[in-house]
C-alpha cells in the first residue's frame, strides 16, 4: 500500500516536534543520511507518495515513525524478491 500522494497535514504535536525532543521531525538531509541516499531521492520518494511526510511552509519533514515504517516496508519488499 502506498502512502498518500499529498503530504499529510501537520498536527500540533508535529509543529511542537519540529525542533524538540527525540520525536523531532526529520529534515530531508537527515532522512537521506539514514537511508544512505541523496536528498533528491528523498524528494522523489515524497513526490511519488512512497514516503509519508508533512509539509511545513516550503519545507518537507518526516516523522521518525513514518521513516521507520518505510524502512520496514522496504525490508519486506527485499525479502519477497529473494
ChimeraX attribute file (.defattr): number of C-alpha atoms within 10 A of each C-alpha:
attribute: neighborCount
match mode: 1-to-1
recipient: residues
	/A:1	5
	/A:2	10
	/A:3	17
	/A:4	15
	/A:5	15
	/A:6	14
	/A:7	19
	/A:8	13
	/A:9	11
	/A:10	15
	/A:11	10
	/A:12	9
	/A:13	10
	/A:14	19
	/A:15	14
	/A:16	14
	/A:17	16
	/A:18	19
	/A:19	12
	/A:20	11
	/A:21	9
	/A:22	8
	/A:23	15
	/A:24	18
	/A:25	25
	/A:26	19
	/A:27	17
	/A:28	21
	/A:29	15
	/A:30	15
	/A:31	21
	/A:32	17
	/A:33	13
	/A:34	11
	/A:35	14
	/A:36	10
	/A:37	12
	/A:38	13
	/A:39	16
	/A:40	12
	/A:41	15
	/A:42	22
	/A:43	15
	/A:44	12
	/A:45	15
	/A:46	23
	/A:47	16
	/A:48	15
	/A:49	16
	/A:50	16
	/A:51	23
	/A:52	24
	/A:53	28
	/A:54	21
	/A:55	14
	/A:56	15
	/A:57	6
	/A:58	6
	/A:59	9
	/A:60	17
	/A:61	24
	/A:62	23
	/A:63	20
	/A:64	16
	/A:65	12
	/A:66	15
	/A:67	18
	/A:68	11
	/A:69	14
	/A:70	17
	/A:71	15
	/A:72	12
	/A:73	12
	/A:74	12
	/A:75	11
	/A:76	11
	/A:77	11
	/A:78	10
	/A:79	8
	/A:80	8
	/A:81	6
	/A:82	5
